[in-house]
Amino acid sequence: MQESYFKLQFSTLFSFEQFCINYANEHLQYYFNQHVFKYEQEEYRKEGIRWKDIAFLDNTACLQLIEGKPSGLLCMLDDQCK
């Protein structure tokens, strides 16, 4: 189920607007994962709270593909538009 959050939705009518929406969604998912899963579990460890680790997928690679410098998609689009 969670994998679907990390897959960009491509179609034959793919638009730049849809790309931007997908990019924003990836950032929201990253923020959610960091704050709800990663940081909370670190806090539980510090406080000695017993719980079962929650595994989650890290979408950092997807974000790097889009925004990485100098070879991310946005960087390449910017270069082509100059």
Phi, psi and omega in degrees: 000312184293334180303326183299334179291335187260005180254123176290143182269109179251146174212176180292339180253035181299132181240161177297325178298317178294321176302315180295322177297315179297319179298315178298319178297321178297319178294319177298319179295319178299313180301313180301311181301316182295315187275326183271320183265296189297304185293321179295319179293324176297319179295319177301317179299314181300322183272357179072024179281133178275133178197167177267128180306137177258116179281140177215153180275139180263121182262021179302320180298321178295316178295321177296323177299322183277313190248000182300149178243133010260004188246019176285162182300317180294322178295316179293321177297318178299316179298321182288335181275352181275000000 
